[in-house]
Amino acid sequence: MAKPDRVIVIGAGIIGASCAYHLAARGQQVTVLEKFDAPAEGSTGRSFASVRGQWSDELNITISWESIQTFRDFEKLYKVDVGYRPTGYMYLVPESGWETQLQHVAFQQDHGVPVDAISFEDAQNKTPFVQDGLGGVTWGAADGVVDPYLATNAYISMAKSLGAVFHMKTEVHEITRTEAGWSIRAGDSIYEADYIVNCAGGWSSETAKLAGFDIPVEHFRRNIYSTAPNSTPVHPMTIDLNTGFFLRSEGERLLFGLARADEPAGYNTSVDWDWMETVMETGGERFPWLLDTPLDPTGAWAGTYEITPDHFPILGALPEEPTWINACGFSGHGVMQAPYVGKLIAEELCDGKSHSIDIEPLRINRLRDGNLRSETMVF
């Protein structure tokens, strides 16, 4: 039997954990290096943890829907509950975009995603809103939430049971190409590898630069604000597509937010309290009852998206160096796409190319060649 390749996965967020498990399940000798003290301490742990199959792009639909089904069946498959709950996902669509949205719905349905257009009456029963300017509402019944900590740690536990080794508090400082493969200086140790899988999230660009590669991924802060615990009805994830304002229930709280267009790049997890006034004003126009709901600053937090120039991930081996494989730049969608991405990366490394789906459009060359992809349902 051939000796398994030595694989270094950089990053123990949910993408790195999923890749580690799927690689170990394929018989690879896997070591994971993580700069934080524990898994899921970067973007994963600060995620809004919502999952959806409602996209306009076929690759996003497929990767997300396959992943949602894995989360749905996780307990049956792996004997672990990762907190998936089909609480639903509702889009409030402006009149100008309604016909296009219906085309997206048909496309999603063709791929098996349970999504439908629903009446305003049904939508109002889920989350009350001002109807002015809207053309219709779409509803994803299988969309919902997952617990990013439970999911990450489940993958880590399963990977460890297959022999994978995880090193926390082990930041990568130097990466050198050798005749035999790769030499990685991390923490106080030197690690040798045949392959490197770059799952460093918003730090993927810095990690790649250590090896002399340009991987365009940047951190951008996203703020989540919270009401005080109350007994108001439970609201599914609801997005006003006209503004990008979103809200959903989390226990007895209501969480909400809105991306800031002029947010500078950089890792920043402090809450932007000045921005909250704009968020409340914007949300209050569509959901006026929100303005009368007491807020609780202790329930707010900020995390970061790891964003690429076109908001699509960078997947697969570098054309100039096939032993360097990227799985980064998910632009806020890493948690929802992690299960299927781990499978694709394992195929890429073990079989020479991902084959469950064609990931060619997500490789680095699209960005190098200026062929940016388009996804209308990114907020």
TIPA-183420 format. One record per residue (C-alpha): residue number from 1; residue in three letters; x, y, z. Coordinates in nm, 4 decimals, m for minus. Layout:
<nodes>
- num,residuo,u,v,w
- NUM,ALA,X,Y,Z
...
</nodes>
This chain:
<nodes>
- num,residuo,u,v,w
- 1,MET,0.0000,0.0000,0.0000
- 2,ALA,0.1348,0.3435,m0.0935
- 3,LYS,0.2376,0.5741,0.1868
- 4,PRO,m0.0158,0.8593,0.2295
- 5,ASP,0.0910,1.2101,0.1405
- 6,ARG,0.1714,1.4497,0.4212
- 7,VAL,m0.0776,1.7353,0.4084
- 8,ILE,m0.0567,2.0586,0.6076
- 9,VAL,m0.3903,2.2383,0.6389
- 10,ILE,m0.3452,2.5980,0.7520
- 11,GLY,m0.6463,2.7140,0.9517
- 12,ALA,m0.8848,2.5388,1.1906
- 13,GLY,m1.2013,2.7241,1.1083
- 14,ILE,m1.4894,2.5280,0.9644
- 15,ILE,m1.3354,2.5150,0.6143
- 16,GLY,m1.0037,2.3822,0.7454
- 17,ALA,m1.1809,2.1355,0.9731
- 18,SER,m1.3970,2.0014,0.6903
- 19,CYS,m1.0963,1.9718,0.4583
- 20,ALA,m0.8977,1.7925,0.7292
- 21,TYR,m1.1747,1.5405,0.7849
- 22,HIS,m1.2371,1.4684,0.4182
- 23,LEU,m0.8647,1.4365,0.3484
- 24,ALA,m0.8135,1.2049,0.6454
- 25,ALA,m1.1141,1.0006,0.5311
- 26,ARG,m0.9322,0.9546,0.2002
- 27,GLY,m0.6306,0.8127,0.3842
- 28,GLN,m0.4141,1.1243,0.3920
- 29,GLN,m0.1689,1.2055,0.6711
- 30,VAL,m0.3074,1.5418,0.7853
- 31,THR,m0.1680,1.8075,1.0193
- 32,VAL,m0.3628,2.1275,1.0894
- 33,LEU,m0.1902,2.4466,1.2068
- 34,GLU,m0.3999,2.7183,1.3719
- 35,LYS,m0.2813,3.0550,1.5022
- 36,PHE,m0.5639,3.1000,1.7558
- 37,ASP,m0.5910,2.9260,2.0915
- 38,ALA,m0.8857,2.7126,1.9788
- 39,PRO,m1.0758,2.6142,1.6639
- 40,ALA,m1.3300,2.8482,1.5023
- 41,GLU,m1.1870,3.1599,1.6678
- 42,GLY,m1.1672,3.3622,1.3451
- 43,SER,m1.4510,3.4291,1.1017
- 44,THR,m1.6224,3.0973,1.1775
- 45,GLY,m1.6984,3.1703,1.5407
- 46,ARG,m1.8211,3.5212,1.4608
- 47,SER,m2.0429,3.4093,1.1748
- 48,PHE,m2.4141,3.4883,1.1553
- 49,ALA,m2.4475,3.1116,1.0944
- 50,SER,m2.7295,3.1319,0.8422
- 51,VAL,m2.7461,2.8850,0.5535
- 52,ARG,m2.9387,2.9151,0.2269
- 53,GLY,m2.9840,2.7566,m0.1115
- 54,GLN,m3.1221,3.0758,m0.2650
- 55,TRP,m2.8595,3.2016,m0.5102
- 56,SER,m2.8445,3.3221,m0.8691
- 57,ASP,m2.5247,3.1329,m0.9572
- 58,GLU,m2.5284,2.7595,m1.0288
- 59,LEU,m2.2066,2.6847,m0.8407
- 60,ASN,m2.3273,2.8702,m0.5309
- 61,ILE,m2.6598,2.6886,m0.5492
- 62,THR,m2.4966,2.3468,m0.5795
- 63,ILE,m2.2256,2.3921,m0.3157
- 64,SER,m2.4655,2.5501,m0.0659
- 65,TRP,m2.7527,2.3071,m0.1202
- 66,GLU,m2.5250,2.0022,m0.0985
- 67,SER,m2.3807,2.1425,0.2237
- 68,ILE,m2.7232,2.2182,0.3720
- 69,GLN,m2.8293,1.8608,0.3088
- 70,THR,m2.5170,1.7392,0.4884
- 71,PHE,m2.5955,1.9623,0.7872
- 72,ARG,m2.9532,1.8350,0.7785
- 73,ASP,m2.8402,1.4718,0.7809
- 74,PHE,m2.5330,1.5181,1.0012
- 75,GLU,m2.6716,1.3384,1.3042
- 76,LYS,m2.7803,1.0435,1.0925
- 77,LEU,m2.4489,1.0305,0.9080
- 78,TYR,m2.2059,1.1046,1.1907
- 79,LYS,m2.4051,1.0724,1.5159
- 80,VAL,m2.3553,1.4408,1.5983
- 81,ASP,m2.6095,1.7234,1.6138
- 82,VAL,m2.4467,2.0357,1.4664
- 83,GLY,m2.7408,2.2636,1.5381
- 84,TYR,m2.8960,2.2758,1.1925
- 85,ARG,m3.2502,2.4092,1.2152
- 86,PRO,m3.4693,2.4786,0.9074
- 87,THR,m3.6006,2.8092,1.0412
- 88,GLY,m3.6427,2.9444,0.6865
- 89,TYR,m3.5089,3.2315,0.4796
- 90,MET,m3.7308,3.5051,0.3361
- 91,TYR,m3.6433,3.7606,0.0676
- 92,LEU,m3.8458,4.0788,0.0299
- 93,VAL,m3.7938,4.1604,m0.3372
- 94,PRO,m3.8444,4.5066,m0.4932
- 95,GLU,m4.0759,4.5439,m0.7912
- 96,SER,m3.7845,4.6123,m1.0259
- 97,GLY,m3.6257,4.2769,m0.9470
- 98,TRP,m3.9278,4.0520,m0.9104
- 99,GLU,m3.9334,3.8949,m1.2563
- 100,THR,m3.5606,3.8195,m1.2310
- 101,GLN,m3.6123,3.6744,m0.8850
- 102,LEU,m3.8770,3.4377,m1.0195
- 103,GLN,m3.6229,3.3174,m1.2759
- 104,HIS,m3.3791,3.2535,m0.9912
- 105,VAL,m3.6471,3.0571,m0.8051
- 106,ALA,m3.7084,2.8349,m1.1075
- 107,PHE,m3.3320,2.7808,m1.1414
- 108,GLN,m3.3048,2.6883,m0.7723
- 109,GLN,m3.5995,2.4518,m0.7981
- 110,ASP,m3.4366,2.2826,m1.0989
- 111,HIS,m3.1459,2.2035,m0.8663
- 112,GLY,m3.3731,2.0522,m0.6030
- 113,VAL,m3.3793,2.3466,m0.3640
- 114,PRO,m3.7134,2.3787,m0.1806
- 115,VAL,m3.7878,2.7448,m0.2484
- 116,ASP,m4.1099,2.9131,m0.3571
- 117,ALA,m4.2734,3.2486,m0.4097
- 118,ILE,m4.5246,3.3081,m0.1300
- 119,SER,m4.8095,3.5540,m0.0846
- 120,PHE,m4.7653,3.8801,0.1014
- 121,GLU,m5.0175,3.7529,0.3553
- 122,ASP,m4.8118,3.4430,0.4316
- 123,ALA,m4.4954,3.6514,0.4481
- 124,GLN,m4.6500,3.9053,0.6860
- 125,ASN,m4.7398,3.6192,0.9202
- 126,LYS,m4.3699,3.5285,0.9409
- 127,THR,m4.2251,3.8808,0.9774
- 128,PRO,m4.4431,4.1951,0.9560
- 129,PHE,m4.3141,4.4554,0.7094
- 130,VAL,m4.4140,4.7597,0.5086
- 131,GLN,m4.5132,4.6353,0.1652
- 132,ASP,m4.4444,4.9570,m0.0316
- 133,GLY,m4.2232,4.9071,m0.3355
- 134,LEU,m4.2116,4.5292,m0.3160
- 135,GLY,m4.2898,4.3003,m0.6069
- 136,GLY,m4.3053,3.9763,m0.4104
- 137,VAL,m4.1512,3.7455,m0.1526
- 138,THR,m3.9555,3.4206,m0.1814
- 139,TRP,m3.9226,3.1595,0.0910
- 140,GLY,m3.6646,2.8856,0.1388
- 141,ALA,m3.8133,2.6253,0.3718
- 142,ALA,m3.4901,2.4250,0.4189
- 143,ASP,m3.2757,2.7332,0.4718
- 144,GLY,m3.1992,2.8205,0.8292
- 145,VAL,m2.9160,2.8138,1.0806
- 146,VAL,m2.6351,2.5883,1.1971
- 147,ASP,m2.4049,2.6090,1.5007
- 148,PRO,m2.0578,2.6899,1.3614
- 149,TYR,m1.8778,2.5763,1.6789
- 150,LEU,m2.0579,2.2421,1.6916
- 151,ALA,m1.9992,2.1808,1.3213
- 152,THR,m1.6301,2.2754,1.3324
- 153,ASN,m1.5596,2.0657,1.6380
- 154,ALA,m1.7511,1.7731,1.4927
- 155,TYR,m1.5280,1.7736,1.1854
- 156,ILE,m1.2190,1.8069,1.4046
- 157,SER,m1.3233,1.5171,1.6259
- 158,MET,m1.3906,1.2977,1.3231
- 159,ALA,m1.0617,1.3998,1.1617
- 160,LYS,m0.8703,1.3177,1.4798
- 161,SER,m1.0334,0.9759,1.4956
- 162,LEU,m0.8822,0.9125,1.1519
- 163,GLY,m0.5346,1.0199,1.2608
- 164,ALA,m0.5309,1.3914,1.1826
- 165,VAL,m0.3243,1.6051,1.4201
- 166,PHE,m0.4221,1.9588,1.5230
- 167,HIS,m0.1852,2.2204,1.6651
- 168,MET,m0.3419,2.5298,1.8203
- 169,LYS,m0.1431,2.8455,1.9061
- 170,THR,0.0782,2.7598,1.6099
- 171,GLU,0.0995,3.0563,1.3768
- 172,VAL,0.2767,3.0000,1.0452
- 173,HIS,0.5763,3.2335,1.0064
- 174,GLU,0.7696,3.0925,0.7123
- 175,ILE,0.6949,2.8656,0.4154
- 176,THR,0.9746,2.7350,0.1934
- 177,ARG,0.9579,2.5207,m0.1177
- 178,THR,1.2066,2.2342,m0.0981
- 179,GLU,1.3055,1.9549,m0.3334
- 180,ALA,1.1006,1.7152,m0.1228
- 181,GLY,0.7960,1.9382,m0.0813
- 182,TRP,0.7290,2.2144,0.1691
- 183,SER,0.8975,2.3277,0.4898
- 184,ILE,0.6737,2.5276,0.7242
- 185,ARG,0.8018,2.7095,1.0311
- 186,ALA,0.5111,2.7523,1.2703
- 187,GLY,0.5264,2.8254,1.6400
- 188,ASP,0.8518,2.6749,1.7647
- 189,SER,0.8563,2.3859,1.5180
- 190,ILE,0.9344,2.2967,1.1579
- 191,TYR,0.6792,2.0884,0.9674
- 192,GLU,0.7388,1.9046,0.6414
- 193,ALA,0.4632,1.8492,0.3875
- 194,ASP,0.3962,1.7264,0.0366
- 195,TYR,0.0879,1.9496,0.0060
- 196,ILE,m0.0354,2.2696,0.1668
- 197,VAL,m0.4074,2.3489,0.1826
- 198,ASN,m0.4627,2.7199,0.2457
- 199,CYS,m0.7716,2.7555,0.4651
- 200,ALA,m0.6510,3.0626,0.6531
- 201,GLY,m0.9670,3.2665,0.5952
- 202,GLY,m0.9019,3.6392,0.5873
- 203,TRP,m0.5339,3.5681,0.6477
- 204,SER,m0.5074,3.3533,0.3325
- 205,SER,m0.3378,3.6331,0.1403
- 206,GLU,m0.0730,3.6803,0.4107
- 207,THR,m0.0201,3.3045,0.4310
- 208,ALA,0.0225,3.2767,0.0548
- 209,LYS,0.2708,3.5657,0.0482
- 210,LEU,0.4999,3.3633,0.2744
- 211,ALA,0.5347,3.1220,m0.0163
- 212,GLY,0.5549,3.3934,m0.2806
- 213,PHE,0.1962,3.3694,m0.4097
- 214,ASP,m0.0637,3.6416,m0.4588
- 215,ILE,m0.4062,3.5304,m0.3329
- 216,PRO,m0.6433,3.8326,m0.3239
- 217,VAL,m0.8439,3.7902,m0.0032
- 218,GLU,m0.9128,4.0681,0.2472
- 219,HIS,m1.0942,4.0999,0.5799
- 220,PHE,m1.4002,4.3255,0.5962
- 221,ARG,m1.5901,4.3822,0.9207
- 222,ARG,m1.9567,4.2943,0.9571
- 223,ASN,m2.1628,4.4070,1.2590
- 224,ILE,m2.4502,4.2217,1.4237
- 225,TYR,m2.6780,4.4150,1.6601
- 226,SER,m2.9237,4.2714,1.9109
- 227,THR,m3.2489,4.3492,2.0851
- 228,ALA,m3.2942,4.2721,2.4510
- 229,PRO,m3.4461,3.9307,2.5299
- 230,ASN,m3.8199,3.9505,2.4831
- 231,SER,m4.1252,3.7400,2.4081
- 232,THR,m4.1872,3.8684,2.0560
- 233,PRO,m4.2724,3.6108,1.7869
- 234,VAL,m3.9897,3.4119,1.6318
- 235,HIS,m3.8790,3.5587,1.3007
- 236,PRO,m3.6991,3.3663,1.0262
- 237,MET,m3.4019,3.5151,0.8440
- 238,THR,m3.5579,3.8037,0.6514
- 239,ILE,m3.3731,4.0248,0.4043
- 240,ASP,m3.4974,4.3427,0.2419
- 241,LEU,m3.3268,4.3156,m0.0968
- 242,ASN,m3.3829,4.6842,m0.1625
- 243,THR,m3.1409,4.7842,0.1146
- 244,GLY,m2.9663,4.4641,0.2261
- 245,PHE,m3.0992,4.5003,0.5825
- 246,PHE,m3.1483,4.1615,0.7491
- 247,LEU,m3.2868,4.0207,1.0717
- 248,ARG,m3.3631,3.6893,1.2387
- 249,SER,m3.4429,3.5523,1.5805
- 250,GLU,m3.1846,3.3885,1.8027
- 251,GLY,m3.3520,3.2468,2.1121
- 252,GLU,m3.5382,3.5335,2.2760
- 253,ARG,m3.3347,3.7982,2.0960
- 254,LEU,m3.3697,3.9506,1.7525
- 255,LEU,m3.0418,3.9929,1.5641
- 256,PHE,m3.0071,4.2364,1.2751
- 257,GLY,m2.7530,4.4167,1.0610
- 258,LEU,m2.6580,4.5910,0.7375
- 259,ALA,m2.3239,4.5871,0.5543
- 260,ARG,m2.1428,4.9213,0.5502
- 261,ALA,m2.0384,5.0097,0.1951
- 262,ASP,m1.7426,5.2268,0.3023
- 263,GLU,m1.6030,4.9726,0.5510
- 264,PRO,m1.2219,4.9693,0.5134
- 265,ALA,m1.0365,4.6426,0.4662
- 266,GLY,m0.8655,4.4953,0.7710
- 267,TYR,m0.9255,4.2632,1.0629
- 268,ASN,m1.1507,4.4446,1.3087
- 269,THR,m1.3885,4.2783,1.5543
- 270,SER,m1.4895,4.5846,1.7546
- 271,VAL,m1.8572,4.6755,1.7175
- 272,ASP,m1.9228,4.9876,1.5091
- 273,TRP,m2.1694,5.1673,1.7339
- 274,ASP,m2.1813,5.4785,1.5137
- 275,TRP,m2.3119,5.2655,1.2255
- 276,MET,m2.6000,5.1306,1.4346
- 277,GLU,m2.8024,5.4519,1.3932
- 278,THR,m2.7987,5.4121,1.0150
- 279,VAL,m2.8859,5.0441,1.0496
- 280,MET,m3.1851,5.1231,1.2707
- 281,GLU,m3.3085,5.3982,1.0397
- 282,THR,m3.2798,5.1718,0.7360
- 283,GLY,m3.4434,4.8747,0.9049
- 284,GLY,m3.7141,5.0874,1.0606
- 285,GLU,m3.8450,5.1949,0.7213
- 286,ARG,m3.9333,4.8368,0.6316
- 287,PHE,m3.9900,4.7038,0.9846
- 288,PRO,m4.1223,5.0003,1.1888
- 289,TRP,m4.1975,4.7802,1.4905
- 290,LEU,m3.8209,4.7318,1.5293
- 291,LEU,m3.7840,5.0954,1.6374
- 292,ASP,m3.9945,5.0250,1.9478
- 293,THR,m3.7967,4.7155,2.0487
- 294,PRO,m3.5432,4.7661,2.3328
- 295,LEU,m3.1825,4.6999,2.2320
- 296,ASP,m2.9093,4.5251,2.4281
- 297,PRO,m2.5478,4.6221,2.3498
- 298,THR,m2.4195,4.3097,2.5265
- 299,GLY,m2.5797,4.0922,2.2581
- 300,ALA,m2.3976,4.2619,1.9698
- 301,TRP,m2.0760,4.1461,1.8054
- 302,ALA,m1.8623,4.1996,1.4984
- 303,GLY,m1.6841,3.9502,1.2784
- 304,THR,m1.5209,3.9632,0.9392
- 305,TYR,m1.5936,3.8374,0.5909
- 306,GLU,m1.2934,3.7099,0.3928
- 307,ILE,m1.3712,3.8793,0.0633
- 308,THR,m1.2346,3.8256,m0.2881
- 309,PRO,m1.2723,4.0765,m0.5744
- 310,ASP,m1.5866,3.9004,m0.7026
- 311,HIS,m1.7196,3.7575,m0.3733
- 312,PHE,m1.6631,3.3995,m0.4906
- 313,PRO,m1.4211,3.1621,m0.3182
- 314,ILE,m1.0813,3.0643,m0.4549
- 315,LEU,m1.0691,2.6859,m0.4823
- 316,GLY,m0.8179,2.4367,m0.6129
- 317,ALA,m0.4486,2.4011,m0.6879
- 318,LEU,m0.2389,2.6844,m0.8212
- 319,PRO,m0.1569,2.6261,m1.1882
- 320,GLU,0.2120,2.7030,m1.1288
- 321,GLU,0.2288,2.4942,m0.8094
- 322,PRO,m0.0174,2.2015,m0.7942
- 323,THR,0.0888,2.1061,m0.4406
- 324,TRP,m0.0512,2.4380,m0.3092
- 325,ILE,m0.4299,2.4137,m0.2857
- 326,ASN,m0.6577,2.7035,m0.1927
- 327,ALA,m0.9877,2.6860,m0.0078
- 328,CYS,m1.0420,3.0460,0.0927
- 329,GLY,m1.2190,3.3740,0.0175
- 330,PHE,m1.5758,3.2596,0.0852
- 331,SER,m1.6943,3.6171,0.1363
- 332,GLY,m1.9231,3.5402,0.4280
- 333,HIS,m2.0472,3.2030,0.3014
- 334,GLY,m1.7834,2.9655,0.4393
- 335,VAL,m1.9963,2.8145,0.7138
- 336,MET,m2.2837,2.7325,0.4789
- 337,GLN,m2.0542,2.5826,0.2116
- 338,ALA,m1.7951,2.4019,0.4258
- 339,PRO,m1.9240,2.0418,0.4078
- 340,TYR,m1.9177,2.0171,0.0287
- 341,VAL,m1.5992,2.2220,m0.0064
- 342,GLY,m1.4114,1.9709,0.2107
- 343,LYS,m1.5193,1.6942,m0.0243
- 344,LEU,m1.4117,1.8910,m0.3318
- 345,ILE,m1.0697,1.9718,m0.1884
- 346,ALA,m1.0125,1.6069,m0.0972
- 347,GLU,m1.0915,1.5139,m0.4570
- 348,GLU,m0.8555,1.7843,m0.5837
- 349,LEU,m0.5649,1.6530,m0.3780
- 350,CYS,m0.6291,1.2780,m0.3893
- 351,ASP,m0.7614,1.2429,m0.7446
- 352,GLY,m0.5718,1.5241,m0.9146
- 353,LYS,m0.8860,1.7281,m0.9778
- 354,SER,m1.2237,1.7926,m0.8168
- 355,HIS,m1.4833,1.5950,m1.0076
- 356,SER,m1.8121,1.5974,m0.8166
- 357,ILE,m1.8571,1.9351,m0.9823
- 358,ASP,m1.6323,2.1363,m1.2098
- 359,ILE,m1.4579,2.4000,m0.9966
- 360,GLU,m1.2663,2.5468,m1.2913
- 361,PRO,m1.4669,2.8748,m1.2708
- 362,LEU,m1.3579,2.9148,m0.9056
- 363,ARG,m0.9859,2.8722,m0.9590
- 364,ILE,m0.7402,3.1610,m0.9169
- 365,ASN,m0.7025,3.2107,m1.2940
- 366,ARG,m1.0379,3.3875,m1.3222
- 367,LEU,m0.9067,3.6680,m1.1013
- 368,ARG,m0.5683,3.6796,m1.2710
- 369,ASP,m0.7380,3.7047,m1.6105
- 370,GLY,m0.9964,3.9603,m1.4976
- 371,ASN,m1.2868,3.7198,m1.5550
- 372,LEU,m1.4772,3.8044,m1.2389
- 373,ARG,m1.7945,3.6113,m1.1728
- 374,SER,m2.1305,3.7668,m1.0898
- 375,GLU,m2.3645,3.6814,m0.8042
- 376,THR,m2.6624,3.9105,m0.7528
- 377,MET,m2.7599,3.7585,m0.4178
- 378,VAL,m2.4632,3.8725,m0.2081
- 379,PHE,m2.5343,4.1233,0.0657
</nodes>
